[in-house]
Each structure stands twice: as structure tokens, then as C-alpha cells.
Amino acid sequence: SLKMSEIRVENIIGETGVDAVNFTKGVNVTGIVTATSFAGSGAALTGIIGGKIGQVLTQIYEPGGSNITTSSTSYVTTSMTLTITPSNTNSKILILGIANGHRISNQNANAIINIQRAVSGGSTDNLSGSTLGLAHTYTTTATTSTIFFVDGTTGTAQRTYTVVHRSDSGSYTSTIFRSNTSNMFMLAEILP
């Protein structure tokens, strides 16, 4: 029996010249394996970048016959709020929202939207530390503002995300939701 520790070849081709080569005892590879396709379950593969969605929570908020407004220069909570408990410590939370009717009463000021995150047993803070939050408008006519953020906070503690809003001038009124509109809020756990 001849034993070799190294074989150097350009190609390994099956007996007929077109067949695949079978490694009946398996193959141990150190380094990178490049393939144009993969067949099989892949259940035991490691080092694969995930990105699958673990869970999705949604809320449709309808303020009824009243606009939701504030003249406060500090953030004021709204009734648009969702709570999620990540299933994996390294998950990210994708946050999406739509605020219909967002406007300010004078174009010399801004109507500002942010997301407040409260971690169970931990801190409560705003996701954006920017003066103009995650979304803002200085228009006096109703507009639709998109809220988007990916929260990379690690851990599996329950988190509550609440849409908050404010005016950057106490002399003017910020409207976040116009009366008789439907507004959407969504949390999605992105698994690692």
C-alpha cells in the first residue's frame, strides 16, 4: 500500500471523463472551498451569514377624529408602540414606520420624530441622538414621513419601542398623525 501526504493536480475527473468524483470516506479541507452550487440540507454548515427574519410584529395606529400634536420641545410618547423579545443575543431589530399627516404649524420650525427604546431591566433612550431625530419635516402641509432604523443592541431582554415626537420650537405645533389616517409600525428580528 502506497501512502502519500500530498497530491498536486490541476483537475480530478471521474473515470468516464465527465462523471463527478466520489469521496466515499469524506473530505477534510483546510482553507476555502469554492462551488458554483450546493445540494443538500446545509443544516450542519457553519460560518454562513444569516439574515433570516425570526419574528415580525406590526401595529396599525388610527388616531380617529383628532390630530396627534404637541408644542413640547421634549419628546412626547405616542400610542404607536410595540414590544419584542429577541430570540438570539446577536439579533438586530429592523424598525419601520409610516407617519401620515406629519407637519409643523410654521415653516421656521421642525416637527421631529424619534423612536424611544426601553430595555427590560435596563435603560430607556432615544435611538437617534441627532437634533432632528430619525425623521423631521418643516413643511406646513401634511406629508408622509418614513421611520427606519436597525437596532444592533445585543441581548435577549425584552425591548419596547415607542414612536415619540416633538417640536423644536415651543411656539409652534408639531402634528405627527393626522386625524382619520392609518399609520404603520413594524419590528422584525433579523437573526445572525
N, C-alpha and C positions, 0 to 999 in steps of 0.2 A: 504494500500500500504506500503510495506516494503522498506526502503531505507538503503543502506549500502554504506559506503565510501570506503571499501576495500574488495576485494575478493582475497584469496590466493589459487591458484590451480597449479597443475603441467601441465595439459593439458586441453584445451577446445575443445571438439569434437562435431560435428554435431549430430543431432538426430538419424541418422541411424548408427552412429559409424564410417563412412567413409567420410561423406559429410563435406564440409567446413562450418564454422560458418559465418553467415551473420550479419554484424553490419549495420543495415539499417539507423541508425541515424549518422553513422560515428564513428570514434575512435580518441580520443586525447591521444597522447603518449608523455610522458616526458622521455627522455633517448634514448637509442639505440634500433632500430628495426632491426632485422636480418632476412633476407629472402634468400631463395635459388634461387628465380626467381622473376621477376616483370612483370606484364602485364598492359598495358595501355599506354597512351601517355607520361607520365612523364613530361609534359610541365610545371607543377607547382612545380616540385621538386626543392629544394634549397640545397646548400652545396655540390653539385655534382662537382667533379673535372672534368674540361672540357678537353681541349687539342684538340679541333676540329680545323681544318685548315680553316681560314677565307678567305684568298686570296693568290694566288701564282703568282709570276712574274718570267719570265725566259728570258734569253738572250743567244744566241749562238754568240760567237765572233770569227770571222775568220780573221786573220791578212793579208791574201793574200800572196804575194810572198816575204814578208820581215819578219825576226825575230823581235820581240819587245824586245829591250835590253836597258840597262843603265849601266854606270860605276859610277853613283852617289851614295854616301853614305847616302843621304837623300831620302826619299820615293818619287817616281815619279808616277803620275797617269797613268792609262791605259784607254782604251776605254771601258773596261768592267765595266759598271755602271748601277744601277737600282734605281728607286725612288718608295717609298711606303708610304702610309698614313695609319697608323693603325686605325682600326675601334673601338678599345676598348683601354682605357687608360692603362690597365694592360696586354695587349697582349705582347708576346715575338716574336721576329723576328728570324726565322731559316734561316741561310745563308749557302749555299752550292756552291761550285765551283770546277772546274777542270781546271788546267793549264797544257796543253800539250807542252812538249819540254822544261820544266824548267831545267836550268843548269847554271853552273858558268864556266868561262874560265880557272880557275886554282883551284885545289882542296885544296889550302891553304886559300880559302875564301868561303863565303856563298852567295848564291842567296836567297834573303829573300822576302816573300810575306806577306802582311797585308791587312786589309780592313779599309778604311777611311770612317767614318760616319759623315755626315753633317746634323745637325738637323735644320730645317727651323726656323729662328728667334733665334737660339741657337748656340752651339759650333760645331766645326769641330775637330775630333780627331781620332786617330787610335784605333781600337778595342783591339789590343794586345799591351801592353807596354813592352813586352818581347823583348830582344835584337834580338832574332831570329824570331820574328813575329808569325804569325799563321801557316806558313809553310816555310821550308827552305830546301835547298839541297847544298851539297858541291861536288856533282858529276859533272864531265865534260861531261858526256854523257846525252843526252836528256832523261828526266824522266817525268812522270805524277805526279803532286802534287795535293793533295786534300785540299780544303779550307773548313773549317767547323767552325761555331760559332753560338751561341744562344745569341742574344742581348736582355737583360732584361730591357733596358731603358724604363721607363714609359712615358705615354703621347700619344697624338694623333697628334702631329706635324709631318708634312711630313719629311721623312728622305731619304737621298741619300747615298747609299753605293757604293763605288768605290774600285776596286782592285788596290792596289799600290805595287810597288816593288823597291828593292834597292840591291846594293852590299855592303858587309861590308868592302870592300877594294877598294878604288878608282883606284887601279892598275889593277883590273880585271873586266870583263864584265859579268853582270847577264842577262840571257835570261829568260823571263817569258813565252812567247808564241813563239813556233817555227813556221816558215812560213808554209803555206798551212795546218794548223791544225784547227780543230773545238774545241772551248773551251766553257764550260758551266758555267753559273752563275744563281743562283736561290735565291729568297727571298720568304718565306712563313710566313704568320701571324698565330701564334698559339694563339687561343683565350683562355682566362682563363676559 
